[in-house]
Amino acid sequence: MKLLVTGGAGFIGSAVVRAAVRAGHAVVNLDKLTYAGSLSNVTEVAESPLYAFERADICDRAAVDVILARHRPDAIMHLAAESHVDRSIDGPAAFIETNITGTYTMLEAARACWTAAGRPDSFRFHHISTDEV
């Protein structure tokens, strides 16, 4: 199975990426690399032929479309989010943009990609979140 993991350089996302690669799945890690993500979290799998990294913003529909077309994953595990409550007080717009608009962008891009490919029933979109989102 080929998975696309958003937020795969973050704390939880990187654990998902490492576990999936160890289990023999091909993984595309889509991450913007903000304050919450670091590629050092995935160094264990960075050289694996099963691992690919794409630096992009989940709010950028054009970039997401290109990544989905390039990699054609079987499923998306969507973990990318702004989740630090203290930061939401000082800059709530970033939270709304990423957590709402970004999720909507990912859903619409996935729907368009798999509907066009004739695979809407075989594709899965798994949204993973915390109570902070």
DSSP file (Angstrom, degrees, kcal/mol; ACC not computed):
  #  RESIDUE AA STRUCTURE BP1 BP2  ACC     N-H-->O    O-->H-N    N-H-->O    O-->H-N    TCO  KAPPA ALPHA  PHI   PSI    X-CA   Y-CA   Z-CA
    1    1 A M              0   0    0      0, 0.0    25,-1.6     0, 0.0     2,-0.6   0.000 360.0 360.0 360.0 140.8    0.0    0.0    0.0
    2    2 A K  E     -a   26   0A   0     23,-0.2    72,-2.8    70,-0.1    73,-1.3  -0.932 360.0-168.4-106.6 122.3    1.2    3.5   -0.7
    3    3 A L  E     -ab  27  75A   0     23,-3.0    25,-2.9    -2,-0.6     2,-0.5  -0.850  16.5-153.0-109.3 142.7    0.3    6.1    1.9
    4    4 A L  E     -ab  28  76A   0     71,-2.2    73,-2.8    -2,-0.4     2,-0.6  -0.982  17.5-165.9-109.1 122.3    0.5    9.9    1.8
    5    5 A V  E >   -ab  29  77A   0     23,-3.1    25,-2.6    -2,-0.5     3,-0.7  -0.939   6.4-153.6-111.9 117.7    0.9   11.2    5.3
    6    6 A T  E 3  S+ab  30  78A   0     71,-2.1    73,-1.3    -2,-0.6    25,-0.2  -0.702  84.9  21.4 -85.9 143.3    0.4   15.0    5.9
    7    7 A G  T >  S+     0   0    0     23,-2.3     3,-1.7    -2,-0.3     6,-0.4   0.785  78.8 152.1  72.5  26.2    2.3   16.4    8.8
    8    8 A G  T <   +     0   0    0     -3,-0.7     9,-0.2    22,-0.6    23,-0.1   0.495  64.5  57.4 -72.9  -3.6    4.7   13.5    8.6
    9    9 A A  T 3  S+     0   0    0     21,-0.1    29,-2.4     4,-0.1    -1,-0.3   0.401  91.3  93.2-102.6   0.2    7.6   15.4   10.1
   10   10 A G  S <> S-     0   0    0     -3,-1.7     4,-2.3    27,-0.3     5,-0.2  -0.193  95.5 -90.1 -82.7-179.0    5.6   16.3   13.2
   11   11 A F  H  > S+     0   0    0     25,-0.4     4,-0.9     2,-0.2    26,-0.0   0.952 123.5  25.2 -60.5 -55.8    5.7   14.3   16.5
   12   12 A I  H  > S+     0   0    0      2,-0.2     4,-2.0     1,-0.2     3,-0.2   0.907 121.5  55.6 -78.1 -42.2    2.8   11.9   15.8
   13   13 A G  H  > S+     0   0    0     -6,-0.4     4,-2.6     1,-0.2    -5,-0.2   0.881 105.3  52.3 -58.2 -39.9    3.1   12.0   12.0
   14   14 A S  H  X S+     0   0    0     -4,-2.3     4,-2.7    -7,-0.3    -1,-0.2   0.858 106.9  53.0 -67.0 -33.8    6.7   11.0   12.1
   15   15 A A  H  X S+     0   0    0     -4,-0.9     4,-2.3    -5,-0.2    -1,-0.2   0.897 110.3  48.3 -65.6 -39.3    5.8    8.0   14.3
   16   16 A V  H  X S+     0   0    0     -4,-2.0     4,-2.6     2,-0.2    -2,-0.2   0.930 112.1  49.1 -64.1 -45.9    3.2    7.0   11.7
   17   17 A V  H  X S+     0   0    0     -4,-2.6     4,-2.4     2,-0.2     5,-0.2   0.943 112.9  46.4 -59.4 -50.1    5.7    7.4    8.8
   18   18 A R  H  X S+     0   0    0     -4,-2.7     4,-2.4     1,-0.2    -1,-0.2   0.920 114.5  47.2 -60.9 -44.8    8.4    5.3   10.6
   19   19 A A  H  X S+     0   0    0     -4,-2.3     4,-1.7    -5,-0.2    -1,-0.2   0.901 112.3  49.7 -65.0 -41.1    5.9    2.6   11.5
   20   20 A A  H  <>S+     0   0    0     -4,-2.6     5,-2.6     2,-0.2     4,-0.2   0.915 112.3  46.6 -66.1 -43.2    4.4    2.4    8.0
   21   21 A V  H ><5S+     0   0    0     -4,-2.4     3,-1.8     1,-0.2    -2,-0.2   0.927 111.3  52.2 -64.6 -43.8    7.8    2.2    6.3
   22   22 A R  H 3<5S+     0   0    0     -4,-2.4    -1,-0.2     1,-0.3    -2,-0.2   0.835 106.3  55.3 -59.5 -32.0    9.0   -0.5    8.8
   23   23 A A  T 3<5S-     0   0    0     -4,-1.7    -1,-0.3    -5,-0.2    -2,-0.2   0.477 126.1-102.8 -81.0  -1.9    5.8   -2.4    8.0
   24   24 A G  T < 5S+     0   0    0     -3,-1.8     2,-0.3     1,-0.3    -3,-0.2   0.598  75.0 137.7  94.1  12.1    6.7   -2.4    4.3
   25   25 A H      < -     0   0    0     -5,-2.6     2,-0.4    -6,-0.2    -1,-0.3  -0.681  56.6-119.7 -90.1 144.4    4.4    0.4    3.0
   26   26 A A  E     -a    2   0A   0    -25,-1.6   -23,-3.0    -2,-0.3     2,-0.4  -0.680  36.7-163.0 -76.5 135.1    5.5    3.1    0.6
   27   27 A V  E     -ac   3  51A   0     23,-3.5    25,-2.1    -2,-0.4     2,-0.6  -0.984  19.9-163.1-130.8 130.5    5.1    6.4    2.3
   28   28 A V  E     -ac   4  52A   0    -25,-2.9   -23,-3.1    -2,-0.4     2,-0.7  -0.965  16.4-153.5-106.7 120.4    5.0   10.0    0.9
   29   29 A N  E     -ac   5  53A   0     23,-3.2    25,-3.0    -2,-0.6     2,-0.7  -0.856  10.0-170.8 -98.3 110.0    5.5   12.5    3.7
   30   30 A L  E     +ac   6  54A   0    -25,-2.6   -23,-2.3    -2,-0.7   -22,-0.6  -0.905  22.5 151.1-103.7 113.9    3.9   15.8    2.8
   31   31 A D  E     - c   0  55A   0     23,-1.9    25,-0.9    -2,-0.7    26,-0.1  -1.000  46.2-150.0-146.8 142.7    4.9   18.5    5.3
   32   32 A K        -     0   0    0     -2,-0.3    25,-0.1    23,-0.2    -1,-0.1   0.628  42.0-131.3 -82.2 -16.5    5.4   22.3    5.3
   33   33 A L        +     0   0    0     23,-0.1     6,-0.1     5,-0.0    24,-0.0   0.970  45.7 161.8  59.7  58.7    8.1   22.0    7.9
   34   34 A T    >   -     0   0    0      4,-0.0     3,-1.5     1,-0.0    -1,-0.0  -0.064  63.1 -65.8 -85.2-164.5    6.8   24.7   10.3
   35   35 A Y  T 3  S+     0   0    0      1,-0.3    -1,-0.0    -2,-0.0    -2,-0.0   0.742 135.3  54.2 -56.4 -24.6    7.8   25.1   13.9
   36   36 A A  T 3  S+     0   0    0    -26,-0.0   -25,-0.4    48,-0.0     2,-0.4   0.558 102.3  63.3 -92.1  -8.6    6.1   21.7   14.7
   37   37 A G    <   +     0   0    0     -3,-1.5     2,-0.3   -27,-0.2   -27,-0.3  -0.903  50.4 172.8-124.1 148.0    7.9   19.6   12.1
   38   38 A S    >   -     0   0    0    -29,-2.4     3,-1.9    -2,-0.4     4,-0.2  -0.976  33.7-138.2-150.2 134.8   11.5   18.5   11.5
   39   39 A L  G >  S+     0   0    0     -2,-0.3     3,-1.7     1,-0.3     7,-0.1   0.691 100.0  77.1 -66.1 -16.2   13.0   16.0    9.1
   40   40 A S  G >  S+     0   0    0      1,-0.3     3,-0.8     2,-0.2    -1,-0.3   0.747  83.5  67.2 -63.7 -20.2   15.2   14.9   12.0
   41   41 A N  G <  S+     0   0    0     -3,-1.9    -1,-0.3   -32,-0.2    -2,-0.2   0.671 106.9  37.8 -72.0 -16.4   12.1   13.0   13.2
   42   42 A V  G X> S+     0   0    0     -3,-1.7     3,-1.5    -4,-0.2     4,-1.0   0.140  75.4 115.6-121.6  19.7   12.2   10.7   10.1
   43   43 A T  T <4  +     0   0    0     -3,-0.8     4,-0.5     1,-0.3     3,-0.3   0.824  69.5  68.2 -59.1 -30.2   16.0   10.2    9.7
   44   44 A E  T 34 S+     0   0    0      1,-0.2    -1,-0.3    -4,-0.2     3,-0.1   0.812 116.3  23.2 -58.2 -31.6   15.5    6.5   10.5
   45   45 A V  T X4 S+     0   0    0     -3,-1.5     3,-1.9     1,-0.1    -1,-0.2   0.403  91.4 105.3-115.3   0.1   13.6    6.0    7.2
   46   46 A A  T 3< S+     0   0    0     -4,-1.0    -2,-0.1    -3,-0.3    -3,-0.1   0.787  85.6  43.4 -57.8 -31.9   14.9    8.9    5.1
   47   47 A E  T 3  S+     0   0    0     -4,-0.5    -1,-0.3    -3,-0.1    -2,-0.1   0.437  87.4 116.0 -94.2   0.4   17.1    6.7    2.9
   48   48 A S    X   -     0   0    0     -3,-1.9     3,-1.6     1,-0.1    -3,-0.1  -0.443  68.5-135.3 -70.0 140.0   14.6    3.9    2.4
   49   49 A P  T 3  S+     0   0    0      0, 0.0    -1,-0.1     0, 0.0    -3,-0.0   0.646 106.6  62.7 -67.1 -12.1   13.4    3.4   -1.1
   50   50 A L  T 3  S+     0   0    0     -5,-0.1   -23,-3.5   -24,-0.1     2,-0.4   0.508  93.8  78.9 -86.3  -5.0    9.9    3.2    0.4
   51   51 A Y  E <   +c   27   0A   0     -3,-1.6     2,-0.3    -6,-0.2   -23,-0.2  -0.866  50.3 172.2-113.5 136.7   10.1    6.8    1.6
   52   52 A A  E     -c   28   0A   0    -25,-2.1   -23,-3.2    -2,-0.4     2,-0.4  -0.995  16.8-149.6-137.4 143.9    9.6   10.1   -0.3
   53   53 A F  E     -c   29   0A   0     -2,-0.3     2,-0.4   -25,-0.2   -23,-0.2  -0.943  10.8-176.2-116.0 135.7    9.4   13.6    1.1
   54   54 A E  E     -c   30   0A   0    -25,-3.0   -23,-1.9    -2,-0.4     2,-0.8  -0.974  15.5-150.2-128.7 115.8    7.4   16.5   -0.4
   55   55 A R  E     +c   31   0A   0     -2,-0.4     2,-0.3   -25,-0.2   -23,-0.2  -0.775  45.0 126.6 -87.2 115.0    7.7   19.9    1.1
   56   56 A A        -     0   0    0    -25,-0.9     2,-0.5    -2,-0.8   -23,-0.1  -0.983  59.5-107.0-161.4 162.9    4.3   21.7    0.5
   57   57 A D    >   -     0   0    0     -2,-0.3     3,-2.0     1,-0.1     7,-0.2  -0.854  21.5-140.5 -97.6 128.7    1.5   23.5    2.2
   58   58 A I  T 3  S+     0   0    0     -2,-0.5    -1,-0.1     1,-0.3    48,-0.1   0.655 102.7  62.6 -65.1 -13.2   -1.8   21.6    2.5
   59   59 A C  T 3  S+     0   0    0      1,-0.1     2,-1.2    46,-0.1    -1,-0.3   0.576  81.8  89.4 -84.0 -10.4   -3.6   24.8    1.7
   60   60 A D    <>  -     0   0    0     -3,-2.0     4,-2.5     1,-0.2     5,-0.2  -0.727  57.6-174.4 -92.2  92.8   -1.9   25.0   -1.7
   61   61 A R  H  > S+     0   0    0     -2,-1.2     4,-2.8     1,-0.2     5,-0.2   0.873  80.9  53.7 -58.3 -41.5   -4.3   23.1   -4.0
   62   62 A A  H  > S+     0   0    0      1,-0.2     4,-2.0     2,-0.2    -1,-0.2   0.924 111.3  45.5 -61.7 -43.7   -2.1   23.2   -7.0
   63   63 A A  H  > S+     0   0    0      2,-0.2     4,-2.3     1,-0.2    -2,-0.2   0.913 113.2  49.8 -65.3 -42.6    0.8   21.8   -5.1
   64   64 A V  H  X S+     0   0    0     -4,-2.5     4,-2.7    -7,-0.2     5,-0.2   0.911 109.0  52.6 -63.0 -42.4   -1.3   19.1   -3.6
   65   65 A D  H  X S+     0   0    0     -4,-2.8     4,-2.4    -5,-0.2    -1,-0.2   0.916 110.2  48.1 -59.2 -43.9   -2.8   18.1   -7.0
   66   66 A V  H  X S+     0   0    0     -4,-2.0     4,-2.4     2,-0.2    -1,-0.2   0.921 112.4  48.8 -63.1 -44.5    0.7   17.7   -8.4
   67   67 A I  H  X S+     0   0    0     -4,-2.3     4,-2.4     2,-0.2     5,-0.3   0.914 112.4  47.7 -64.3 -43.5    1.9   15.6   -5.5
   68   68 A L  H  X S+     0   0    0     -4,-2.7     4,-2.6     1,-0.2    -1,-0.2   0.908 113.6  47.7 -64.5 -41.0   -1.2   13.3   -5.7
   69   69 A A  H  < S+     0   0    0     -4,-2.4    -2,-0.2    -5,-0.2    -1,-0.2   0.880 113.8  48.3 -66.3 -37.5   -0.8   12.9   -9.4
   70   70 A R  H  < S+     0   0    0     -4,-2.4    -2,-0.2    -5,-0.2    -1,-0.2   0.907 126.1  24.3 -68.9 -43.0    2.9   12.2   -9.0
   71   71 A H  H  < S-     0   0    0     -4,-2.4    -2,-0.2    -5,-0.2    -3,-0.2   0.726  79.5-157.1-102.2 -24.2    2.6    9.6   -6.3
   72   72 A R     <  -     0   0    0     -4,-2.6   -70,-0.1    -5,-0.3    -3,-0.1   0.917  21.1-162.0  45.7  59.6   -0.9    8.2   -6.7
   73   73 A P        -     0   0    0      0, 0.0   -70,-0.2     0, 0.0     3,-0.1  -0.275  22.9-136.6 -68.6 158.7   -1.3    7.0   -3.1
   74   74 A D  S    S+     0   0    0    -72,-2.8    50,-1.2     1,-0.2     2,-0.3   0.689  85.8   9.9 -84.1 -21.7   -3.9    4.4   -2.1
   75   75 A A  E     -bd   3 124A   0    -73,-1.3   -71,-2.2    48,-0.2     2,-0.5  -0.991  63.8-138.5-155.2 154.2   -4.8    6.3    1.1
   76   76 A I  E     -bd   4 125A   0     48,-2.4    50,-3.4    -2,-0.3     2,-0.7  -0.978   6.2-163.2-116.9 130.8   -4.2    9.6    2.8
   77   77 A M  E     -bd   5 126A   0    -73,-2.8   -71,-2.1    -2,-0.5     2,-0.9  -0.948  17.1-156.4-109.1 108.0   -3.5    9.9    6.5
   78   78 A H  E     +bd   6 127A   0     48,-2.8    50,-2.5    -2,-0.7   -71,-0.1  -0.753  37.4 142.1 -96.3 102.1   -4.1   13.5    7.3
   79   79 A L        +     0   0    0    -73,-1.3   -72,-0.2    -2,-0.9    -1,-0.2   0.499  30.3 120.3-112.6 -10.5   -2.3   14.6   10.5
   80   80 A A        +     0   0    0    -50,-0.1     2,-0.3    22,-0.1   -73,-0.1  -0.362  38.2 132.0 -63.5 129.2   -1.1   18.1    9.5
   81   81 A A        -     0   0    0     -2,-0.1     2,-0.6   -74,-0.0    14,-0.1  -0.976  61.4-110.4-168.0 156.7   -2.6   20.7   11.8
   82   82 A E        +     0   0    0     -2,-0.3    17,-0.0    13,-0.2    -2,-0.0  -0.888  47.9 157.1 -89.3 123.6   -1.8   23.7   13.9
   83   83 A S        +     0   0    0     -2,-0.6     2,-0.9    50,-0.0    -1,-0.1   0.385  26.5 110.4-136.7   5.5   -2.2   22.4   17.4
   84   84 A H    >>  -     0   0    0      1,-0.2     4,-1.3     2,-0.0     3,-0.9  -0.759  50.8-158.6 -89.3 107.4   -0.3   24.5   19.9
   85   85 A V  H 3> S+     0   0    0     -2,-0.9     4,-1.0     1,-0.3     3,-0.5   0.859  88.2  57.6 -55.8 -42.5   -3.0   26.2   22.0
   86   86 A D  H 3> S+     0   0    0      1,-0.3     4,-0.9     2,-0.2     3,-0.5   0.878 106.5  50.1 -57.6 -38.1   -0.8   29.1   23.1
   87   87 A R  H <> S+     0   0    0     -3,-0.9     4,-2.2     1,-0.2    -1,-0.3   0.797 101.1  63.8 -70.9 -28.1    0.0   30.0   19.5
   88   88 A S  H  < S+     0   0    0     -4,-1.3    -1,-0.2    -3,-0.5    -2,-0.2   0.781  98.2  55.7 -68.3 -25.6   -3.7   30.0   18.7
   89   89 A I  H  < S+     0   0    0     -4,-1.0    -1,-0.2    -3,-0.5    -2,-0.2   0.904 114.4  37.7 -72.0 -41.6   -4.3   32.9   21.0
   90   90 A D  H  < S+     0   0    0     -4,-0.9    -2,-0.2     1,-0.2    -1,-0.2   0.786 135.7  17.8 -80.5 -28.7   -1.6   35.1   19.3
   91   91 A G    >X  +     0   0    0     -4,-2.2     3,-0.8     1,-0.1     4,-0.7  -0.465  62.6 160.7-144.6  68.9   -2.4   34.0   15.8
   92   92 A P  H 3>  +     0   0    0      0, 0.0     4,-2.1     0, 0.0     3,-0.3   0.767  70.0  70.9 -64.9 -24.7   -5.8   32.3   15.3
   93   93 A A  H 3> S+     0   0    0      1,-0.2     4,-2.7     2,-0.2     5,-0.2   0.889  94.4  54.1 -60.7 -39.2   -5.8   32.9   11.5
   94   94 A A  H <> S+     0   0    0     -3,-0.8     4,-2.4     1,-0.2     5,-0.3   0.861 108.2  50.7 -62.8 -34.9   -3.1   30.4   10.9
   95   95 A F  H  X S+     0   0    0     -4,-0.7     4,-2.4    -3,-0.3     5,-0.5   0.914 111.8  45.8 -69.2 -43.5   -5.1   27.8   12.8
   96   96 A I  H  X>S+     0   0    0     -4,-2.1     4,-1.7     3,-0.2     5,-1.7   0.927 114.3  49.3 -64.3 -44.6   -8.3   28.5   10.8
   97   97 A E  I  <>S+     0   0    0     -4,-2.7     5,-2.0    -5,-0.2    -2,-0.2   0.950 121.1  32.4 -60.8 -51.9   -6.3   28.4    7.5
   98   98 A T  I  <>S+     0   0    0     -4,-2.4     5,-0.7     3,-0.2    -2,-0.2   0.955 123.8  41.6 -73.2 -50.6   -4.5   25.1    8.2
   99   99 A N  I  <5S+     0   0    0     -4,-2.4    -3,-0.2    -5,-0.3    -2,-0.2   0.808 131.7  19.5 -74.6 -30.3   -7.0   23.2   10.2
  100  100 A I  I  X5S+     0   0    0     -4,-1.7     4,-2.4    -5,-0.5    -3,-0.2   0.853 132.5  35.2-102.7 -59.8  -10.1   24.1    8.2
  101  101 A T  I  ><S+     0   0    0     -5,-1.7     4,-2.7     1,-0.2    -3,-0.2   0.909 119.7  50.7 -64.9 -41.8   -9.0   25.3    4.8
  102  102 A G  I  ><S+     0   0    0     -5,-2.0     4,-2.4    -6,-0.3    -1,-0.2   0.911 111.4  47.3 -62.7 -42.9   -6.1   22.9    4.6
  103  103 A T  H  ><S+     0   0    0     -5,-0.7     4,-2.5     2,-0.2    -1,-0.2   0.921 112.9  49.3 -64.5 -43.3   -8.3   19.9    5.5
  104  104 A Y  H  X S+     0   0    0     -4,-2.4     4,-2.7     2,-0.2     5,-0.2   0.914 110.4  51.4 -60.1 -43.5  -10.9   21.0    3.0
  105  105 A T  H  X S+     0   0    0     -4,-2.7     4,-2.5     1,-0.2     5,-0.2   0.921 110.7  47.8 -60.5 -45.2   -8.2   21.4    0.3
  106  106 A M  H  X S+     0   0    0     -4,-2.4     4,-2.4     2,-0.2     5,-0.2   0.917 112.6  49.1 -62.9 -43.5   -6.9   17.9    1.0
  107  107 A L  H  X S+     0   0    0     -4,-2.5     4,-2.5     2,-0.2    -2,-0.2   0.930 114.0  44.8 -61.9 -46.4  -10.4   16.4    0.9
  108  108 A E  H  X S+     0   0    0     -4,-2.7     4,-2.5     2,-0.2     5,-0.2   0.897 113.7  49.3 -67.3 -40.5  -11.3   18.2   -2.4
  109  109 A A  H  X S+     0   0    0     -4,-2.5     4,-2.4    -5,-0.2    -1,-0.2   0.913 113.0  47.8 -64.6 -42.1   -7.9   17.3   -4.0
  110  110 A A  H  X S+     0   0    0     -4,-2.4     4,-2.5    -5,-0.2     5,-0.3   0.929 112.1  49.2 -64.1 -45.2   -8.3   13.7   -3.0
  111  111 A R  H  X S+     0   0    0     -4,-2.5     4,-2.1    -5,-0.2     5,-0.3   0.929 113.4  46.4 -60.8 -45.7  -11.8   13.5   -4.3
  112  112 A A  H  X S+     0   0    0     -4,-2.5     4,-2.1     2,-0.2    -1,-0.2   0.913 113.5  49.2 -63.6 -43.1  -10.9   15.0   -7.6
  113  113 A C  H  X S+     0   0    0     -4,-2.4     4,-1.5    -5,-0.2    -2,-0.2   0.938 117.1  38.2 -64.0 -48.8   -7.9   12.8   -8.0
  114  114 A W  H  <>S+     0   0    0     -4,-2.5     5,-2.7     2,-0.2     4,-0.3   0.764 114.4  53.4 -81.2 -24.1   -9.6    9.5   -7.3
  115  115 A T  H ><5S+     0   0    0     -4,-2.1     3,-1.1    -5,-0.3    -1,-0.2   0.925 111.5  46.9 -69.6 -44.5  -12.8   10.3   -9.0
  116  116 A A  H 3<5S+     0   0    0     -4,-2.1    -2,-0.2    -5,-0.3    -1,-0.2   0.839 111.5  51.7 -64.4 -33.1  -10.9   11.1  -12.2
  117  117 A A  T 3<5S-     0   0    0     -4,-1.5    -1,-0.3    -5,-0.2    -2,-0.2   0.514 113.1-119.3 -82.4  -4.0   -8.8    7.9  -11.8
  118  118 A G  T < 5S+     0   0    0     -3,-1.1    -3,-0.2    -4,-0.3     3,-0.1   0.774  85.9 107.8  73.0  25.7  -12.0    5.8  -11.5
  119  119 A R    >>< +     0   0    0     -5,-2.7     3,-0.9    -6,-0.1     4,-0.9  -0.025  24.3 128.8-123.2  31.0  -11.0    4.6   -8.0
  120  120 A P  T 34 S+     0   0    0      0, 0.0     3,-0.2     0, 0.0    -5,-0.1   0.812  76.6  49.2 -62.8 -28.3  -13.3    6.4   -5.6
  121  121 A D  T 34 S+     0   0    0      1,-0.2    -2,-0.1    -7,-0.1    -6,-0.0   0.703 110.4  49.1 -83.6 -18.9  -14.4    3.3   -3.8
  122  122 A S  T <4 S+     0   0    0     -3,-0.9     2,-0.3    -8,-0.1    -1,-0.2   0.551  94.6  90.0 -96.0  -7.4  -10.9    1.9   -3.2
  123  123 A F     <  -     0   0    0     -4,-0.9     2,-0.4    -3,-0.2   -48,-0.2  -0.634  57.4-160.0 -93.9 146.9   -9.4    5.1   -1.8
  124  124 A R  E     -d   75   0A   0    -50,-1.2   -48,-2.4    -2,-0.3     2,-0.5  -0.986   9.7-165.4-128.7 138.8   -9.4    6.1    1.9
  125  125 A F  E     -d   76   0A   0     -2,-0.4     2,-0.6   -50,-0.2   -48,-0.2  -0.981  12.2-170.4-119.9 114.6   -8.9    9.4    3.6
  126  126 A H  E     -d   77   0A   0    -50,-3.4   -48,-2.8    -2,-0.5     2,-0.6  -0.918   5.5-159.9-113.5 110.6   -8.2    9.1    7.3
  127  127 A H  E     -d   78   0A   0     -2,-0.6     2,-0.4   -50,-0.2   -48,-0.2  -0.799   8.8-170.9 -93.2 123.4   -8.3   12.4    9.3
  128  128 A I        +     0   0    0    -50,-2.5     2,-0.3    -2,-0.6    -2,-0.0  -0.949  15.0 159.4-117.1 132.3   -6.4   12.2   12.5
  129  129 A S        -     0   0    0     -2,-0.4     2,-0.2   -48,-0.0   -49,-0.0  -0.911  30.5-129.7-146.4 168.6   -6.7   15.0   15.1
  130  130 A T    >   -     0   0    0     -2,-0.3     3,-1.2     1,-0.0     0, 0.0  -0.653  40.3 -99.7-112.5 174.7   -6.2   15.9   18.7
  131  131 A D  T 3  S+     0   0    0      1,-0.2    -1,-0.0    -2,-0.2   -48,-0.0   0.670 118.6  66.9 -68.0 -15.0   -8.6   17.7   21.0
  132  132 A E  T 3         0   0    0      1,-0.2    -1,-0.2   -49,-0.0   -50,-0.0   0.696 360.0 360.0 -78.5 -18.8   -6.6   20.9   20.4
  133  133 A V    <         0   0    0     -3,-1.2    -1,-0.2   -52,-0.0    -2,-0.2   0.463 360.0 360.0 -86.2 360.0   -7.7   21.1   16.7
